[in-house]
Amino acid sequence: MPDGGMLSRPHHGEAYFVVLPDHEAAPAVATALRTATARAITHASGRPWLVGHWSDEEMTVAEAGATRLAVIGRGAIDAERLAVEASRLRDPAHLDRLARTLPGSFHLVAALDGRLRVQGTASGLRLVFHARVNGLTVASDRADVLAAATGAELDVRRLAVRLLWPVPHPLLHLPLWPSVTAVEPGHHLTVAADGATAAHRRWWAHPEPVRTLSDAAEDVRRALDDAVGVRTEAGGTVSFDLSGGLDSTSLCFLGAARQEAHLIASTWPGRDPADD
């Protein structure tokens, strides 16, 4: 139902997380959103901050006073270093440096003085959505979770657009439910201390082409190697998309060269007739 109505619990068992403001209405919203097996992390006030399903390997959390920081996914940072970052944080905007320099693929979530910052990746692989639920701005990495909370109906026109390939920009990141808003890749969501006022702000942009390819090659190699290392250093089995292009082939070779994990490469024909 819309704001003020009865909320629907998410019915899927997949991983997800929801970010809640430090507001008196948050516990009721969290209760409606969480399943019987959902996990929760609280604000300093004891009110729910993060609710959802995740593994221990995917969640790194630190606190310093009332400040909370979370890296959700794969990031080259441990709780001790994240706590140092939390102790230094004076404004959510100051997280731009950490977001730009930390290798890996992750969501970055912060709570500071009643304010929230939630962001995904600049590539758009990890997205952020938000919606008004009982008067609060609630964020999540899944649009369907927020749609269930608001009782939103699926927009069949948006669904039809998703059947196109490739999907025209910027429709690829447009949620299928009108009550849910997407945050553009390279931007982050901020929620004010009132728990309702939300804004989007850019934190990443393409760098200016001021260096030559040969001059920047070593930095690019190191950045790619660091990013692949975050994913493979824990060992186990890791899958790679090997579509045959220079980008995926290079990443597969980097993964194979590191030898920490067992590599499985997968490939399939592209449906785009322009794909060589």
Phi, psi and omega in degrees: 000160176295181182313132177093347182270185178287137182266153178254135177285147173294138186256358180269160179255011182281167179292142175195163170217152178235137180250126184243141175293159177278079188225153183296338179275351185296319181303320180293321178294317180298319179299321180287332184273332188274148175266179183296333183255009182290152177256163181213145173233137189256159166291172176299334180287347185096350176286154183293137177248304178242132178226138177158201179240124176202160176267161179300326182291338184265356186233119172240120186234143176217157179220151175213103187066233179271357182277138178232137174230141177221134171249116185247111184131222181242108178225147183277065181207142177253174185297327181294312179292323179296326177296323176297316178298320180295322181291334181272346189287125178242341180209139180304330180295338181288353178282354180304318182300312180297317181297325183280334189252346183278118180292152175125187179231112189199162165267144177241123184233135181225146172232124184212119177052040179085352179263152180240148168227130181225129179213156175253216182260154178295333181286340184090004177293320177249114187258166176230136177232158174211158181206159175273121179235114183051041176087351180259148171274114182248131181251157179200163173271359181230124180290328184292329177296315180291325178296320177295324181291330181263355182068029185287146175270144178294135177271108186293334178292319177293323178297319180297322179298323181295341179281349176284154176214122356283155179286128181297139176289139004259026188289343181299324183261010178280121181300152180282355180240123185299335182281353182253135180249136178262146174264125181299141174305141184088357177242160173234160177264134171240141177237128183289171183296342177285352177081359185237317185290123184236151177211156176249140179220137179286133176241348180220140175216156178302131178292153177292141182281073184257355180243152177283162179299316182294325181290325184267352188302317183294321178294321178295315179300316181295319180296318178293318180296319178296318182294317178295323180297324177302323184279331187257344189295339179279355181080204182079203180250131181233133179262146178232142173276114179248083184272351175106352179278172181296326183289306183291324179297317179298317180295320178297318179295322177297316179297319180292324183291331183287325172066013176283329185238158174280124187261129172239117179261136179236146179214153177205154182295142176281146180272350179281118182297342179275355182277118181273000000 
